[in-house]
């Protein structure tokens, strides 16, 4: 048997990978994070599958289910929201599975920041504006940020920031980033990207907090900060420039016959 960690994607059921869908459909036991994974994704499970919402369960209880399935020779679909490599809490599960000698694999999923960028119809890396995206969060009730990963340290890069798990910490985000990005720097908050009730709030570092408060958004939202969200101007990519030569286009377009 194998425990399959599966990224369910950001919310829309048709954004799960074909591999993830098929693994869910074939697994006798499906464990999913009910607070974040939509019912439509779990609906891919077989009619006779055992489907458990792990939201009220402890880590030990979840691993016990996996161990029981291992003893019975039954595959497990462990479904996480977004991509399991980002804030998926799979590391602690993997550590226990390895200690127990239980096989596992990982199927990636569409991450929330990609779904948010799609909803905003925005490229997060524009030539001359930003070529780096930083995925991070702020310290709240979760574990503290490691030294050197504080928001003010990351802000010095001027990169596009995708700030997770921090919608209730917008005051800190605003106060920390304004000296580096400027009060007029564009900000977008995307609530439940790709879900039917998706909501987008655009603003700047100086007014986004008031707009989010007015919308009464307190969870399940991603904060994007950076000039790419409203660029005044940017250069075309060199990739398709007729004068740019590479292995697949050794001659300029003007020199072709």
Secondary structure, 3 states (H helix, E strand, C coil): CCEEEEECECCCHHHCCHHHHHHHHHCCEEEECCCCCCHHHHCCCCCCCEEEECCCCCHHHHHHHHHHHHHHCCCEEEEECECCCCCCCCHHHHHHHHHHCCCEEEECCCCHHHHHHHHHCCCCCECCCECCEEEEECCCCCCCCCCCCCHHHHHCCCCEEEEECCHHHHHHHHHHHHHHHCCCCEEEEEECCCCCCCEEEEEECCCHHHHHHHHCCCCCEEEEECHHHHCCCCCCCHHHCCCCCECCECCCHHHCC
